Amino acid sequence: MFQSEIYQLSYQALLLILVLSGPPIFISMILGLIVAIFQAATQIQEQTLSFTVKLIAVMFTLMFMGGMLSAQISQFTFTILQNFPKWNG
């Protein structure tokens, strides 16, 4: 395997990590902000409220987007395994 191909695969893997982790992080960030504003407005100082809401939101996000996310992982794995004999020999 040539050095440029290793760099290209590393770049694609890191980009895939960013794409896959984006939706849960974005949903968690938005809901955390909403809960923080709600807590500031009502003066509720419960620390676990924000964590619980974000945890449930991330679980639902992964449940609904799991098919799309796993399809992208499968496609990347298929590409690596399909090109492995070409790189090895």
C-alpha positions, 0 to 999 in steps of 0.5 A: 500500500502506498503512502498516498493511499494510506493518507487518503484512507485516513482522511476518508475515515476521519471525515466519516467519523465527523459525518457520523458523529455530527447529528447526535452531537448537534441534537444534544447541543440544541436540546442542551441549550433549550434546557439551559434556557428553560432552567434559567427562566424557571430557576430550576437548578437540577443538574441531571435534567439536562443530562437526561434530556440529552441522553434520551435525545441522542438515543432516539437520534441513533435509533432513527438514523442508525440505518443511514449511519450503518450504511455509510460505515458498511460502504466504507468497509466494503470499499476498503475490502474491495480494494485490499487485494489491489493494494496488497499485491 
